[in-house]
Amino acid sequence: MLYANTTEAESISPYLLQTPLEGVMELIIRNTTSRVMEITMAVFNPYGMKIYYSDDMVSVRAEMKIFSETVAETDFVNSPLKKGMKKSIKLYTARKLPGVSSKFTMEAGL
């Protein structure tokens, strides 16, 4: 990454520029059916993504609620994976838009 403004480049840790961070997603699955389900995919709405970071890791926590063999709902959880992690800046900082949800309903299979 190159920066034209040296003060901007100096504000970013050289460690972060040279070392790729590992990304981890914790997925909590709640099966509301009485059957055992096989999960082959998960789709999320990026509008509700809550990203946390530390010096050695980037993480996201999410949950999936299964309603049937073909329908599930996914959403992000607003808490860090490990204690002491910092919340990243929000991509969507404007006021909440009516009708826009952070949840995503998967209706074409799991």
Secondary structure, DSSP 4 states (H G I P E B T S, - for coil): ---SSHHHHHTS-HHHHHSPPEEEEEEEEEE-SSS----------GGG--EEE-SSEEEEEEEEEE-SSS-EEEEEESS-SSTTPEEPPPS--SPPPTT--S-EEE-S--
